[in-house]
Amino acid sequence: MRPIMLACALGALLVANPAAAVPGIDEPDTVKVNAIRNPEIHSYKAVLAGLDSFDRHHALAPNVPELRFRIRPRGGAGLPEQPRVRIEGDHDFIMPLDLDANNRFSVPRSEAAEDENGEVVLNQKRKLYRIHPDVRTPGLPANVRRLGDLRLECKTMVAIAKEEIPLFWVVAINGLLLTRDWCNFTHKEAMPDWGFDSDAPIVGAILQEGNRSKLLTTSGDRFSVALGDTSWGDDALVELEFAPAPTN
């Protein structure tokens, strides 16, 4: 059972995406965000904190070349139509970001973006879509996630969240969890689970390492794993069983 402290931490992460005013820019080759109410936004400063955390804990996923982000639907929404992402800042600063075929992108380090109080902006509504760190070791099948990747993804997500929520929430959650490491805390010898999104609805998930295996909790397109259980190494693998495709 998850302790109430974990619920507090996750609740803070879920709201760690404050709305911000978007400049009314109308250029033919840039993202049309001025007509979208409450687009998905992250401060560039917060994203830099995520990049720093990725570099600091890179040993968890040494074969992942860089931190990437992914556009994910919320609450049953479909994939976004013509998604665009860019960094916007003061004095009409604009830096478009390239999306791959899986709606993933990287965010470069830029002194100009930092100086101009940049924000990473998605041309989709916050209620329907979100921008999320995505850490994946190359070469793994689509239904397999490496535990070290998930641990690094969590640390990156938490670093971003801590920059975006009020300081009193950070201090309060640190006090409740009795640690600054939100990804690996324990509660009365229990190992609270962290939830992660899969690429499709799943009907089962198994954590495997050597001859050991453990059935994980799943719900819809999410699975949960105890990141703080150090008896499982970073090379342990989560194998997901995707739900059968619907037939007509």
MOCOR-V301361 format. One line per field, one symbol per residue. ss: DSSP state (2 for helix, 1 for strand, 0 for the rest). phi: phi as a letter, one per 30 degrees, with the letter a starting at -180 (. if undefined). psi: psi as a letter, one per 20 degrees, with the letter a starting at -180 (. if undefined). A space follows every 10 residues. Layout:
ss: ???
phi: ???
psi: ???
This chain:
ss: 0002222222 2222000000 0000000000 0000000011 1112222222 2222220222 2000000111 1110000000 0000111110 0011111000 0001100000 2222200011 1111100011 1111000000 0001112222 2222222222 2222002222 2222222000 0000001001 0001111000 0111111110 0111100110 0111100000 0000001111 11000000
phi: .ddddddddd ddddcdaddb dcedcbbdcb ddcdccdhdd bbddeddddd dddeddcedd bdcddadbbb dbdchidddd dhdbbaccad hhdbbdcdcc dcicaccddb dddddchdbd bcdbdddcbb cbebcbddjd ddcbbddddd dddddddddd dddcceeddd dddedddiad cddbdbbhid cedccbdcda ebcaabcbai ccabdcdbai cbbbbddddd dcddddcccc cddeddcd
psi: pprhhhhggh hhhhjlmqqq ppqmpnqhjr pnihipplrp ppqhgghhhg ggggghkhih mhjohrprqq ppqqljqrqq plqqqrpqar lkppoqppqa ijkqrqoqpo hghghjlqpo pplqqhhhqq pqqooppqiq rhjppphhgh ghgghggggg ghhiqqhhgg gghgggikqi nhhkqroliq nqqpqqqrir qqiqpppqoc jqqppqpqod kqqqqnhini iprhjqqopq oqqqpqq.
